[in-house]
Amino acid sequence: MREGRRLALTAWVLGPLGLVLLIGSVLYVRSAYTWVTVASTSMSPTYTTGDRLVVELMDGDQVRRGDVVLVDSPLPDLDAPVLKRVVGVGGDRVACCEGSGTDERVTLNGRPLKESYVRDGVADGIGRPYDLKVPDGQLFLLGDHRGNSIDSRFYGSGDTAGAVSAGAVRGRVVDGLGGALFALLGAVLGLVLALVGLGCGIAARVVRRRSVPPPPPWPVHT
């Protein structure tokens, strides 16, 4: 009887705890992260077509220079969100370019940027100079493949560059699974606890049935 009570108590503790952990982890991942598939070469060589990326959902005022963000394009003919790198934030002055060829550099607040991520070391690649002070609450975005990216160089009116509202940002790309990994591990742990609790509950019922003495035999009259 004691063994049955112990198993039942374990089931009542682990079962609900596991379900809460499982459901909470799944809901957290769904509300805090999303997954996207790279559909163009504008961010190569960092990300190539077909890559699956984890995006942490956040507001644009939380991103920093160098982050790769998922953002709604301001161009009317692009309905889907795009991936771009944050080069400048509100108050920065971004200009192109200093030097030429592989020595070409975008400047940020008067200083040349070291951009090891750009394809073939080319910081512009289209011969479209710009010099823009990014307004507060906006971001200056560029693709890593500067010769094949529709980005802030084309977001302004006419031939001028333009920034994007920070409110257009949906999230930031994270390496690997980021914080989602811990949440997924929590979900797996919750599932294990729930199953162990279920197993203990079944075992408790079996033990209790075995501990119940059989009924006395019916009297036989001869």
TORRO-422102 format. One record per residue (C-alpha): x, y, z. Coordinates in Angstrom, 1 decimal, decimal comma, padded with zeros to 4 digits. Each point is the difference from the previous one (the first is absolute). Example, Ala and Ser with C-alpha at 12.3 -4.5 7.8 and 13.67 -1.06 7.14 Angstrom:
% residues 2
+--------+--------+--------+
|      u |      v |      w |
+--------+--------+--------+
|  012,3 | -004,5 |  007,8 |
|  001,4 |  003,4 | -000,7 |
+--------+--------+--------+
% end
This chain:
% residues 222
+--------+--------+--------+
|      u |      v |      w |
+--------+--------+--------+
|  000,0 |  000,0 |  000,0 |
|  002,8 |  002,4 |  000,8 |
|  001,6 | -000,6 | -003,3 |
| -003,3 |  000,8 | -001,8 |
| -000,3 |  003,2 |  001,9 |
|  003,6 |  001,0 | -000,8 |
| -000,6 | -000,7 | -003,7 |
| -003,3 |  001,9 |  000,0 |
|  001,7 |  003,0 |  001,7 |
|  002,8 |  000,0 | -002,5 |
| -002,5 | -000,1 | -002,8 |
| -002,0 |  002,9 |  001,4 |
|  003,2 |  002,1 |  000,3 |
|  001,9 | -000,9 | -003,3 |
| -003,0 | -000,2 | -002,3 |
| -001,4 |  003,5 |  000,5 |
|  003,5 |  001,5 |  000,3 |
|  001,0 | -001,6 | -003,3 |
| -003,1 |  001,2 | -001,8 |
|  000,5 |  003,6 |  001,3 |
|  003,7 | -000,1 | -001,1 |
| -000,9 | -001,5 | -003,4 |
| -002,8 |  002,4 | -000,8 |
|  001,8 |  003,0 |  001,3 |
|  003,1 | -000,7 | -002,0 |
| -001,9 | -000,6 | -003,2 |
| -002,0 |  003,2 |  000,4 |
|  003,2 |  002,0 |  000,8 |
|  001,7 | -001,2 | -003,2 |
| -003,0 |  000,8 | -002,1 |
| -000,3 |  003,5 |  001,4 |
|  003,7 |  000,9 |  000,1 |
|  001,4 | -001,6 | -003,1 |
| -000,7 | -000,8 | -003,6 |
|  001,8 | -001,8 | -002,8 |
|  000,7 |  001,3 | -003,5 |
|  001,5 | -001,4 | -003,2 |
|  002,5 |  002,2 | -001,9 |
| -001,5 |  000,7 | -003,4 |
|  002,7 |  002,1 | -001,7 |
|  003,8 |  000,5 | -000,2 |
| -000,1 |  003,6 |  001,4 |
|  001,4 | -001,2 |  003,3 |
|  002,7 | -002,3 | -001,4 |
|  002,5 | -001,2 |  001,0 |
| -001,3 |  000,3 |  003,5 |
| -003,3 | -001,7 | -000,9 |
| -000,7 | -001,8 | -003,3 |
| -003,2 | -001,0 | -001,7 |
| -001,9 | -002,7 |  001,8 |
|  001,6 |  000,5 |  003,4 |
| -002,4 | -000,3 |  002,9 |
|  000,5 |  002,7 |  002,6 |
| -001,4 |  000,6 |  003,5 |
| -001,4 |  003,5 |  000,5 |
| -000,5 |  001,4 |  003,5 |
| -003,1 |  002,2 | -000,1 |
|  000,7 |  003,5 |  001,4 |
| -000,5 |  003,7 | -000,6 |
|  002,3 |  002,0 | -002,2 |
|  001,2 |  002,1 |  002,9 |
|  001,6 | -003,1 |  001,5 |
|  002,3 | -000,8 | -003,0 |
|  003,6 |  001,2 | -000,2 |
|  002,5 |  000,8 | -002,8 |
|  001,2 | -003,2 | -001,7 |
| -003,3 | -001,9 |  000,8 |
| -001,7 | -001,8 | -002,9 |
| -003,7 |  000,8 |  000,2 |
| -003,2 | -001,2 | -001,6 |
| -001,7 |  003,2 | -001,2 |
| -003,0 |  001,1 | -002,1 |
|  001,3 |  001,6 | -003,1 |
| -001,2 |  003,5 | -000,7 |
| -000,1 | -000,7 | -003,7 |
| -003,6 | -000,6 | -001,2 |
|  000,9 | -002,9 | -002,3 |
|  001,6 | -002,0 |  002,8 |
| -002,8 | -001,6 |  002,1 |
|  002,1 | -002,5 |  001,9 |
|  002,4 |  001,1 |  002,8 |
|  003,7 |  000,0 | -000,8 |
|  003,2 | -000,7 |  001,8 |
|  002,5 |  002,9 |  000,3 |
|  002,9 |  001,1 |  002,2 |
| -000,2 |  003,0 |  002,2 |
|  002,8 |  002,4 | -000,9 |
| -001,2 |  003,1 |  001,7 |
| -002,6 |  001,0 |  002,7 |
| -001,6 |  003,3 |  000,8 |
|  002,5 |  002,8 |  000,2 |
|  002,7 | -001,8 | -002,1 |
|  001,5 |  001,5 | -003,1 |
|  000,5 | -002,7 | -002,7 |
|  001,9 |  000,8 | -003,2 |
|  001,4 | -001,8 | -003,0 |
|  002,7 | -000,4 | -000,7 |
|  003,6 |  000,3 |  000,9 |
|  002,6 | -001,7 | -002,1 |
| -000,7 | -002,3 | -003,0 |
| -000,2 | -003,7 | -000,9 |
|  000,7 | -002,3 |  003,0 |
|  001,3 |  003,0 |  001,9 |
| -003,4 |  001,8 | -000,4 |
| -001,6 |  000,8 |  003,4 |
| -003,3 |  001,3 |  001,2 |
|  000,6 |  002,6 |  002,6 |
| -002,0 |  000,3 |  003,2 |
|  000,2 |  003,3 |  001,8 |
|  003,1 |  000,8 | -002,0 |
|  001,8 | -003,3 |  000,7 |
|  000,5 | -002,8 | -002,6 |
| -001,9 | -003,2 |  001,0 |
|  001,8 | -003,3 |  000,0 |
| -002,6 | -002,3 | -001,6 |
|  001,4 | -003,5 | -000,2 |
| -003,4 | -001,3 | -000,9 |
| -000,5 |  001,7 | -003,3 |
|  000,4 | -002,1 | -003,1 |
|  003,4 |  000,2 | -001,7 |
|  000,9 |  002,9 |  002,2 |
| -002,0 |  002,4 | -002,1 |
| -001,7 |  002,6 |  002,2 |
| -002,3 |  001,5 | -002,7 |
|  000,3 | -001,6 | -003,4 |
| -002,6 |  002,1 | -001,9 |
|  001,7 |  003,4 | -000,1 |
| -002,9 |  001,7 |  001,9 |
|  001,6 |  002,5 |  002,4 |
| -002,0 |  001,2 |  003,0 |
|  000,5 |  002,1 |  003,1 |
| -002,9 | -000,2 |  002,5 |
| -000,6 |  000,9 |  003,6 |
| -002,4 | -002,6 |  001,3 |
| -003,0 |  001,6 |  001,6 |
| -000,9 | -001,0 |  003,6 |
| -002,2 | -003,1 |  000,1 |
|  001,3 | -001,3 | -003,4 |
|  002,6 | -002,4 | -001,2 |
|  002,4 | -000,1 | -003,0 |
|  000,0 | -003,5 | -001,4 |
|  002,3 | -001,7 | -002,6 |
|  000,3 | -003,5 | -001,3 |
|  003,3 | -001,8 |  000,2 |
|  000,1 | -000,6 | -003,7 |
|  000,2 |  003,7 | -000,9 |
| -000,1 | -000,6 | -003,7 |
| -003,3 | -001,9 |  000,2 |
| -002,1 |  001,5 |  002,8 |
| -003,0 |  002,4 |  000,0 |
|  000,6 |  001,8 |  003,2 |
|  000,2 |  003,5 |  001,6 |
|  002,0 |  001,2 | -003,1 |
| -003,3 | -000,3 | -001,9 |
| -002,5 |  000,8 |  002,7 |
|  000,1 |  003,8 | -000,3 |
| -001,6 |  002,2 | -002,7 |
|  001,8 |  000,3 | -003,3 |
|  003,7 | -000,8 |  000,2 |
|  000,3 |  000,7 |  003,7 |
|  000,4 | -002,7 |  002,7 |
| -002,7 | -000,4 |  002,6 |
| -000,4 | -001,5 |  003,5 |
| -002,7 | -002,4 |  001,2 |
| -002,2 |  000,5 |  003,0 |
|  001,0 | -002,1 |  003,0 |
| -003,6 | -000,9 |  000,3 |
|  000,3 | -002,0 | -003,3 |
|  002,3 | -002,5 |  001,8 |
| -001,5 | -003,4 |  000,8 |
|  003,0 | -001,6 |  001,7 |
|  003,7 | -000,7 |  000,1 |
|  001,8 | -003,1 | -001,4 |
|  001,7 | -002,0 |  002,7 |
|  002,8 | -002,5 | -000,4 |
| -001,1 | -003,6 |  000,4 |
| -003,2 | -000,3 |  002,0 |
|  000,9 |  002,7 |  002,5 |
| -002,3 |  000,2 |  003,0 |
| -002,4 | -002,3 | -001,8 |
|  002,3 | -002,9 |  000,7 |
| -000,5 |  000,3 |  003,7 |
| -003,7 |  000,3 | -000,4 |
| -000,1 | -003,1 | -002,3 |
|  002,1 | -001,9 |  002,6 |
| -002,6 |  001,1 |  002,6 |
| -002,7 | -001,4 | -002,2 |
|  001,8 | -003,4 | -000,3 |
|  000,5 | -000,1 |  003,8 |
| -003,6 |  000,8 |  000,5 |
| -001,1 | -002,8 | -002,3 |
|  002,3 | -002,4 |  001,8 |
| -001,4 |  001,0 |  003,4 |
| -003,5 | -000,3 | -001,2 |
|  000,6 | -003,5 | -001,3 |
|  001,7 | -001,0 |  003,2 |
| -002,9 |  001,4 |  001,9 |
| -002,4 | -002,0 | -002,2 |
|  002,0 | -003,1 |  000,5 |
|  000,1 |  000,4 |  003,8 |
| -003,8 |  000,5 |  000,0 |
| -000,5 | -003,2 | -002,0 |
|  002,4 | -001,9 |  002,3 |
| -001,8 |  001,4 |  003,1 |
| -003,3 | -001,5 | -001,3 |
|  001,6 | -003,3 | -000,6 |
|  001,5 | -000,2 |  003,4 |
| -003,3 |  001,0 |  001,7 |
| -001,8 | -002,7 | -001,9 |
|  002,5 | -002,6 |  001,1 |
| -000,2 |  001,1 |  003,6 |
| -003,8 | -000,4 |  000,2 |
| -000,7 | -003,5 |  001,5 |
| -002,1 | -002,2 | -002,1 |
| -003,7 | -000,4 |  001,1 |
| -000,8 | -003,1 |  002,0 |
| -001,3 | -002,9 | -002,0 |
| -003,7 | -000,5 | -000,2 |
| -001,2 | -002,6 |  002,4 |
| -000,8 | -003,3 | -001,6 |
| -003,0 | -001,9 |  001,3 |
|  000,1 | -003,7 | -000,4 |
+--------+--------+--------+
% end
